[in-house]
Amino acid sequence: MSTANARQAMPDWVLNAYDLCTQFGFKPKFDHDYPTPDFRKRVQVRAEKHVAPAAEVNKYAASMQRGEQFPPAVITLDGYLDDGATRVAASLKNKYPKIPMLILDERYEGASQEVLQRLHALGAAFNIRNGKGIDKSEIRKVVERIAANPMYDATRIAALLGTTEGLVRSIMAETKARERAQKLRVDVTGLTANQLRIMGRSALALNDAPLAELLTLTDEAGLEGKEVTALIKAMKDAKSDEGALKIVASERAARREQIATRRATGGKAPPVASAKLRQHLGFVLKFMNGGASDAVERNPAFHAEHLRKIDDSILALQQIGALQREAAAATTAAE
């Protein structure tokens, strides 16, 4: 066994892996002749189907036989592999009794939550940087683990893992939304990751009752991202739980046919025209109370077209308004 404790005593091809380990707070030792371990005994970072795929193992084994140099694998004090499953499997295939290894200064069995978080994050960081990488579902699991530690914000997690800060923030927002929904006992299994991320970024400031109704409606109606964002803004602008709940109730009533279709088919019904019209009219209404001049077309080349579309829109809105009054009157009579 030939071990090295000091960085300056390690070969150059070891240093990148060594430095990454130290970034996660570990103090590894390097053993050039570590007994080749069982790659199935490992820190669970990757999905089982992604661990040591046969084609990669064969490729690595052939490269090793040609004398190509690989970075060291990484293992815990008690023999759990944190990185290098494909290299170890290739070494076993070649019947090599020893393999270069960095030995971390922590055990996996009985480790504290904080150490487990660092072990999983380190394994993910290696996988992102090496080989075939790591998919988003695997990154999500690691971010969820390490983000539970208040010492790690999105910027630091992204830097350590070697991924984008935007992806980390999105995952953290999604996780927060799921956690809040779980506390409210609202089932969000039908919501998309994008819907949950919008909730996690913008809606968690809402109190429990309005948020629960918003989550439920989003699932029932299959609201699109822009629709969720607009609804959250309207609820916040209401300045009270009562006002926010009225907005959700109004939106649910407007989308009753859409909700009924989704329940009947189990599919995604397109947003009803009435809801989309309200969304677009919100833009038009911003020009009321002295702001109309801002919407006047100043380019003579577009004067005729602009005026024609305004006149056509007024006519369409008058027709819709007449029909809406009839529908409202019929509803009142039925009650």
Summary of the structure (lengths in Angstrom):
residues: 335
radius of gyration: 29.0
end to end distance: 87.1
largest distance: 90.5
contacts: 946
relative contact order: 0.06
helix: 63%
strand: 7%
